[in-house]
Amino acid sequence: MNRRKIIVIGAVLAAAAAGASPALAQTTFQDYRCADGSQFIVGFFQYDKRAHLQIDGKAVTLGKRVALSGSRYSGGGVTLTIGKAGTRLRHAKRPVTTCVVN
């Protein structure tokens, strides 16, 4: 298992140990690879509107933002857009890049 997945799984286990309800521990994880070479893992918890990213070796929590279509999350200098046209990522003052599930 690679280091990023271990860190994300560790975070989920830590949340469960800290007293999170079993329903909160139910998550969906997606591993993405982007056109600019970036890679990230995003996790969505069942009762949490935020997206939890592991990118560049750091954990970033993105708040849900208003979007005309699809979903948009941003925070900590990262913007993630998920829509019918695909998934796009902007981080670290880099241009927007398209991403696909790895």
GIVENLIN-V177174 format. One record per pair of residues at least 6 apart in sequence whose C-alpha atoms are under 7 Angstrom apart, sorted by sequence separation. I is the first residue (numbers start at 1). J is the second residue. If there is no record, write none. Layout:
I,J
I,J
This chain:
33,39
44,50
53,59
54,60
66,72
73,79
74,80
81,87
82,88
90,96
32,39
33,40
44,51
53,60
65,72
73,80
81,88
89,96
90,97
32,40
43,51
44,52
52,60
53,61
64,72
65,73
72,80
73,81
80,88
81,89
88,96
89,97
16,25
31,40
32,41
42,51
43,52
52,61
64,73
65,74
72,81
80,89
88,97
89,98
31,41
42,52
43,53
51,61
52,62
63,73
64,74
71,81
72,82
79,89
80,90
88,98
30,41
31,42
42,53
50,61
51,62
62,73
63,74
71,82
79,90
87,98
88,99
29,41
30,42
41,53
42,54
50,62
51,63
62,74
63,75
70,82
71,83
78,90
79,91
87,99
12,25
29,42
30,43
40,53
41,54
50,63
62,75
70,83
78,91
87,100
29,43
40,54
41,55
50,64
61,75
69,83
70,84
77,91
78,92
28,43
29,44
40,55
49,64
77,92
27,43
28,44
39,55
60,76
27,44
28,45
27,45
26,45
27,46
25,45
26,46
24,45
24,46
51,73
23,46
24,47
4,54
36,97
35,97
34,97
35,98
34,98
35,99
34,99
33,99
34,100
32,99
33,100
32,100
33,101
32,101
33,102
31,101
32,102
30,101
31,102
